[in-house]
Amino acid sequence: MSFQSQCTLQISLAPSDYKHAKHLLPHQISLLGTQVDEILLTVDTRRSKGRFGESWDENAENLNNMLLNLKRKYAHIRVENVSYDEGTRNNISRFFFKEGIIPDKDFRGGPFYAYFFGLYKASNPYVFHLDSDMFLGGRNDKWIKEALELYEKTKNLFIVSPLPGPPHPNEELIDQNIIEKLGSYSFQLQGMSTRVFLIKKDFFINNKLSLQKPSLRNQIKAVVEGNSNADLPENIILSFMHEHKMKRIDFLGTDTGLYTLHPPFRTDDFYAKIPDLLQRIESGNLPFPQLGFYDIVDELVDWSSAREKLKHNRWWKRMLKA
């Protein structure tokens, strides 16, 4: 069996994602779709509170129409609406967790169950997960094959991801917790991000996660905002990795490689500049401060309105200093 036929590209979506997904989903599929035999697009059906649920109802039909058009274009796309029925929830909870039922959302109101639904529904043992707001650069058409080869030769490897940020000429990563530099543009990193990762889900057949609560501060936040008392999936998975002494490796790969960029906020200026950002990423026309850095920098998008909003959120500012 070829490497290609062992991996599913799984992208998580919700109606609130439509404003960026209409640009980024075709971009993601064009770069990675030829490297897998299944593209699984999962659509959350339970609205989140707060910013995660913005523009949900008004964009549901637009998102559905876009997905129908993509299915007509790519024969190996499968669309799954996230099912919250009791039987499905029980099956997914038992597959990934030691005990308990997976909560719908995390303490912020962000997706929780939907992440595990996507992994569970993938047909292949390897799953390359992407959030819908991830930008990809490099255009390496063999990156997934190289990632799966890395699994074959690396002991205790649990998660593989593309390089976080475009390659820096000095092979540096900015604001990343590096455990070890393994080679040219290849790093073992601390932490785990649910935004982008390639994982071998069969590991969960004999090894289970444990549900855990967030910090006391975030438990208070959950109560105040009416959310569940569940920690972020990435923290739960990271605890699991520490328990089993598993590794995360981020690497660029051969030729032009593959790297990711992430918008730290969603602002009007960001949405307006997505087409220009895609053109600049694809052409390699990026400012020096972006090199080696994962979040899209101010030289590309004006983030001042989002930072001003955070600055005026005084109650939470006091809580963070407490």
C-alpha positions as CSV (number, residue, x, y, z in Angstrom):
1,M,0.0,0.0,0.0
2,S,1.3,3.4,-0.9
3,F,1.8,6.1,1.7
4,Q,-0.7,8.3,-0.1
5,S,-3.5,5.8,0.5
6,Q,-2.9,5.7,4.3
7,C,-3.7,9.4,5.0
8,T,-6.9,11.5,5.2
9,L,-6.8,15.3,5.0
10,Q,-9.4,16.4,7.5
11,I,-10.5,20.0,7.7
12,S,-12.8,21.3,10.4
13,L,-15.4,23.9,9.5
14,A,-18.3,25.8,11.0
15,P,-20.7,28.4,9.4
16,S,-18.8,31.2,11.3
17,D,-15.7,30.2,9.2
18,Y,-17.2,31.0,5.8
19,K,-15.7,34.5,5.4
20,H,-12.2,33.1,5.3
21,A,-12.9,29.5,4.3
22,K,-14.3,30.7,0.9
23,H,-10.7,31.7,0.1
24,L,-8.6,29.3,2.3
25,L,-10.4,26.0,1.8
26,P,-9.7,25.9,-2.0
27,H,-6.1,27.0,-1.2
28,Q,-5.7,24.1,1.4
29,I,-7.1,21.5,-0.9
30,S,-5.1,22.6,-3.9
31,L,-1.8,22.2,-1.9
32,L,-2.6,19.0,-0.1
33,G,-5.5,17.2,-1.9
34,T,-3.3,15.4,-4.4
35,Q,-1.2,13.9,-1.5
36,V,-4.1,11.9,0.0
37,D,-6.9,9.6,-1.2
38,E,-9.5,11.1,1.1
39,I,-10.4,14.7,2.0
40,L,-12.9,14.8,4.9
41,L,-14.6,18.2,5.5
42,T,-16.4,18.1,8.9
43,V,-19.0,20.9,9.6
44,D,-20.0,21.7,13.1
45,T,-23.7,21.7,13.7
46,R,-23.9,23.0,17.2
47,R,-23.4,26.8,17.5
48,S,-20.7,28.0,19.9
49,K,-21.1,31.0,22.2
50,G,-19.3,34.3,21.7
51,R,-16.8,34.9,18.9
52,F,-16.8,31.2,17.9
53,G,-20.5,31.5,16.9
54,E,-20.4,34.8,15.0
55,S,-22.3,35.0,11.7
56,W,-23.4,31.4,12.2
57,D,-26.9,31.4,10.8
58,E,-26.4,33.9,8.0
59,N,-23.4,31.9,6.6
60,A,-24.7,28.4,6.9
61,E,-26.2,28.3,3.4
62,N,-23.2,29.9,1.9
63,L,-20.9,27.3,3.4
64,N,-23.1,24.5,2.3
65,N,-23.2,25.7,-1.3
66,M,-19.4,26.1,-1.3
67,L,-18.9,22.5,-0.1
68,L,-21.3,21.2,-2.8
69,N,-19.3,23.0,-5.5
70,L,-16.0,21.5,-4.1
71,K,-17.5,18.0,-4.0
72,R,-18.3,18.4,-7.7
73,K,-14.7,19.4,-8.5
74,Y,-12.9,16.8,-6.3
75,A,-14.1,13.2,-6.4
76,H,-12.4,12.2,-3.1
77,I,-14.0,14.9,-0.9
78,R,-16.4,13.6,1.7
79,V,-18.5,16.1,3.8
80,E,-19.7,15.0,7.3
81,N,-21.9,17.1,9.5
82,V,-20.9,16.7,13.1
83,S,-23.4,14.5,14.8
84,Y,-24.1,15.0,18.5
85,D,-26.5,12.0,18.8
86,E,-26.0,9.8,21.9
87,G,-24.7,6.7,20.1
88,T,-22.1,8.6,18.1
89,R,-21.0,10.6,21.2
90,N,-20.6,7.3,23.2
91,N,-18.6,5.6,20.4
92,I,-16.2,8.6,20.0
93,S,-15.8,9.1,23.7
94,R,-14.9,5.4,24.2
95,F,-12.4,5.5,21.3
96,F,-10.4,8.4,22.6
97,F,-11.0,8.7,26.4
98,K,-10.7,6.5,29.4
99,E,-13.9,7.7,31.0
100,G,-16.7,10.2,30.6
101,I,-18.5,11.7,27.7
102,I,-16.8,14.3,25.5
103,P,-18.2,17.8,26.1
104,D,-19.5,19.8,23.2
105,K,-17.2,22.8,23.7
106,D,-14.2,23.8,25.8
107,F,-14.2,26.4,28.6
108,R,-13.9,29.3,26.0
109,G,-16.9,28.1,24.0
110,G,-14.6,26.8,21.3
111,P,-14.9,23.4,19.5
112,F,-14.0,20.3,21.5
113,Y,-16.2,17.3,20.5
114,A,-15.9,18.4,16.8
115,Y,-12.1,17.8,16.8
116,F,-12.5,14.2,17.9
117,F,-15.5,13.7,15.6
118,G,-13.2,14.6,12.6
119,L,-10.4,12.3,13.7
120,Y,-12.9,9.4,14.3
121,K,-14.6,9.7,11.0
122,A,-11.4,9.7,8.9
123,S,-11.1,6.4,7.0
124,N,-7.4,6.1,7.2
125,P,-5.0,5.4,10.1
126,Y,-3.1,8.6,9.5
127,V,-5.0,11.9,9.7
128,F,-3.7,15.3,8.7
129,H,-5.9,17.8,10.4
130,L,-6.2,21.5,9.5
131,D,-8.3,24.3,11.0
132,S,-10.0,26.3,8.2
133,D,-8.0,29.5,8.9
134,M,-4.6,28.0,8.2
135,F,-2.4,29.4,5.4
136,L,0.0,27.0,3.7
137,G,3.2,27.9,1.9
138,G,6.0,26.0,0.1
139,R,3.9,23.8,-2.2
140,N,5.9,20.6,-1.5
141,D,3.8,17.9,-3.2
142,K,5.6,15.1,-1.2
143,W,5.3,16.5,2.3
144,I,2.8,14.0,3.6
145,K,4.8,11.1,2.2
146,E,7.9,12.5,3.9
147,A,5.9,12.9,7.2
148,L,4.7,9.3,7.1
149,E,8.3,8.1,6.4
150,L,9.3,10.0,9.5
151,Y,6.8,8.0,11.5
152,E,8.4,4.8,10.3
153,K,11.9,5.7,11.4
154,T,11.3,7.8,14.6
155,K,10.6,6.1,17.9
156,N,7.8,7.5,20.0
157,L,6.7,10.0,17.4
158,F,3.1,11.1,18.0
159,I,2.5,14.3,16.1
160,V,4.1,15.8,12.9
161,S,3.4,19.3,11.6
162,P,4.7,21.5,8.8
163,L,7.3,24.2,9.7
164,P,5.6,26.9,11.8
165,G,6.2,30.0,9.7
166,P,8.1,30.5,6.5
167,P,11.8,29.3,6.6
168,H,14.2,31.8,8.2
169,P,17.6,32.0,6.4
170,N,19.3,31.2,9.7
171,E,17.0,28.2,10.3
172,E,15.4,29.9,13.3
173,L,12.0,29.6,14.8
174,I,10.7,32.6,16.7
175,D,8.6,32.2,19.9
176,Q,8.6,28.5,19.7
177,N,9.6,26.2,22.6
178,I,12.3,24.1,20.9
179,I,13.4,20.9,22.7
180,E,15.9,19.9,20.0
181,K,17.0,20.9,16.5
182,L,17.0,17.6,14.5
183,G,18.3,18.7,11.2
184,S,17.8,21.4,8.5
185,Y,14.5,23.1,9.3
186,S,13.5,20.1,11.5
187,F,12.7,20.6,15.2
188,Q,11.3,18.7,18.1
189,L,9.0,21.1,19.8
190,Q,7.2,21.3,23.1
191,G,3.5,21.8,23.2
192,M,0.7,20.8,20.9
193,S,-1.6,22.8,18.6
194,T,-5.0,21.5,17.4
195,R,-4.8,24.0,14.5
196,V,-2.6,21.7,12.4
197,F,-1.2,18.3,13.0
198,L,-0.7,14.9,11.4
199,I,-1.4,12.0,13.8
200,K,-1.6,8.2,13.7
201,K,-5.0,7.7,15.3
202,D,-4.6,3.9,15.8
203,F,-2.5,4.7,18.8
204,F,-5.7,5.5,20.7
205,I,-6.9,1.9,20.3
206,N,-4.8,0.8,23.3
207,N,-4.0,4.2,24.9
208,K,-6.7,6.6,26.1
209,L,-6.8,10.3,26.9
210,S,-8.2,11.7,30.2
211,L,-10.6,14.5,30.5
212,Q,-9.2,17.4,32.6
213,K,-10.3,20.8,33.9
214,P,-8.6,24.0,33.0
215,S,-6.9,26.3,35.5
216,L,-9.0,27.8,38.3
217,R,-9.0,31.1,36.5
218,N,-10.4,29.5,33.4
219,Q,-12.9,27.5,35.3
220,I,-14.2,30.9,36.6
221,K,-14.2,32.2,33.0
222,A,-16.3,29.1,32.0
223,V,-18.9,29.7,34.7
224,V,-19.1,33.5,33.9
225,E,-19.6,32.9,30.2
226,G,-21.8,29.8,30.5
227,N,-19.4,27.3,29.0
228,S,-18.4,23.7,29.9
229,N,-15.6,23.2,32.5
230,A,-13.4,21.4,30.0
231,D,-9.7,22.2,29.3
232,L,-8.5,22.7,25.7
233,P,-8.1,19.5,23.7
234,E,-4.4,20.6,23.0
235,N,-3.7,20.6,26.7
236,I,-5.3,17.2,27.2
237,I,-3.3,15.7,24.3
238,L,-0.1,17.3,25.6
239,S,-0.6,15.7,29.0
240,F,-1.1,12.4,27.2
241,M,2.1,12.9,25.3
242,H,4.1,13.6,28.5
243,E,2.6,10.6,30.1
244,H,3.6,8.3,27.2
245,K,6.9,10.2,26.4
246,M,5.7,10.9,22.9
247,K,7.3,13.5,20.5
248,R,6.1,16.3,18.3
249,I,8.3,17.1,15.2
250,D,7.8,20.1,12.9
251,F,9.7,20.1,9.7
252,L,9.9,21.9,6.3
253,G,10.6,18.9,4.1
254,T,12.4,18.7,0.7
255,D,12.4,21.1,-2.2
256,T,10.3,24.2,-1.3
257,G,8.9,22.4,1.7
258,L,5.6,23.1,3.5
259,Y,5.0,25.7,6.2
260,T,2.0,27.2,8.0
261,L,0.9,30.7,8.9
262,H,-2.0,31.6,11.2
263,P,-4.0,34.8,11.7
264,P,-3.9,35.8,15.4
265,F,-7.2,37.7,15.1
266,R,-10.0,38.0,12.7
267,T,-10.6,41.7,11.7
268,D,-12.1,43.5,8.8
269,D,-8.6,44.3,7.5
270,F,-7.7,40.6,7.6
271,Y,-10.7,39.5,5.6
272,A,-10.1,42.2,3.0
273,K,-6.4,41.1,2.6
274,I,-6.8,37.4,2.4
275,P,-6.5,37.3,-1.5
276,D,-3.4,39.5,-1.3
277,L,-2.0,37.3,1.5
278,L,-2.4,34.2,-0.5
279,Q,-0.7,35.7,-3.5
280,R,2.2,36.9,-1.4
281,I,2.6,33.5,0.3
282,E,2.5,31.6,-3.0
283,S,5.0,34.0,-4.6
284,G,7.3,34.1,-1.5
285,N,6.9,37.8,-1.2
286,L,7.0,38.1,2.6
287,P,8.6,40.7,4.9
288,F,11.7,39.7,6.9
289,P,9.9,39.8,10.3
290,Q,7.6,37.0,9.0
291,L,10.4,34.6,8.4
292,G,10.5,31.9,11.1
293,F,7.4,33.3,12.7
294,Y,4.0,31.5,12.8
295,D,1.5,34.3,13.3
296,I,0.9,36.7,10.5
297,V,2.8,39.9,11.3
298,D,1.7,43.5,11.4
299,E,3.6,44.3,8.2
300,L,1.0,42.2,6.4
301,V,-2.2,42.9,8.3
302,D,-3.3,45.8,10.5
303,W,-4.1,44.1,13.8
304,S,-4.5,47.3,15.8
305,S,-8.2,47.2,16.2
306,A,-8.1,43.7,17.7
307,R,-5.3,44.7,20.1
308,E,-7.3,47.7,21.2
309,K,-10.3,45.6,21.9
310,L,-8.2,43.3,24.1
311,K,-6.6,46.2,25.9
312,H,-10.1,47.5,26.9
313,N,-11.2,44.1,28.2
314,R,-10.2,45.3,31.7
315,W,-12.0,42.7,33.8
316,W,-10.1,39.9,32.1
317,K,-6.9,41.9,32.2
318,R,-7.2,42.1,36.0
319,M,-7.9,38.4,36.1
320,L,-4.7,37.6,34.1
321,K,-2.6,39.7,36.5
322,A,-4.2,38.1,39.6
